[in-house]
Amino acid sequence: MTSRTTGTGSPVRRMFVAVLPPPELVAAIGDQLDPLMTRWPQLHWTDPAGWHLTLAFLARVDAAQYRRLVENMTETTARTARFSVSLAGAGAFPAAPIGRNLWLGVYDPTEALTKLASSTRRAVGRAGIRAPDEKFTAHLTLARVSQPTDLSGQVAIVEEWGFGPWPMDELALVESQLGQGREGRPRYVVTDRFTLAEH
């Protein structure tokens, strides 16, 4: 069985398809991040419990689209072999060094994750769901700021980090419940998981 559903039953949901880091990787990144959080408390540091690599963002998913998406993602992951990536490099969106989003990059030399993101977005489209048509840049968001800020100091530190390898063996379909998390942040609820093939 490649899919496990725990849907909330909401009629229309805000969702994304992502890879979730294992607990040991979350802990390792958190250890490195602690000094930065103390040094730059003015940044809005993301909650490690919600860290993820987004493959496709889905602003509106109704019940019928959800069912089709689960079927499509089950088929997509069943024919996608497992692989590994590493976390390395850093940047800021929209364009370093000035940005509103500090991120840790992904080293994906075979572009396996990029290809999986493309096949995921095709599965989304076949379900009748509209996803943003933008270039895929694999990243893990570490912090945000409300106004464009010079993040060159933070980027210089984070780009020296390296973590991995990180086995990619499962994708998650996640509902984003705006304002339901801690301090008014979104609450992320995994509604389905899809296992990649072992071959």
Secondary structure, 3 states (H helix, E strand, C coil): CCEEECCCCCCEEEEEEEECCCHHHHHHHHHHHHHHHHHCCCCEECCHHHCCEEEEEEEEEEHHHHHHHHHHHHHHHHCCECEEEEEEEEEEEEECCEEEEEEEEEECCCCHHHHHHHHHHHHHHHCCCCCCCCCCCCEEEEEEEEEEEECHHHHHHHCCCEEEEEEECEEEEEEEECCCCHHHCCEEEEEEEEECECC
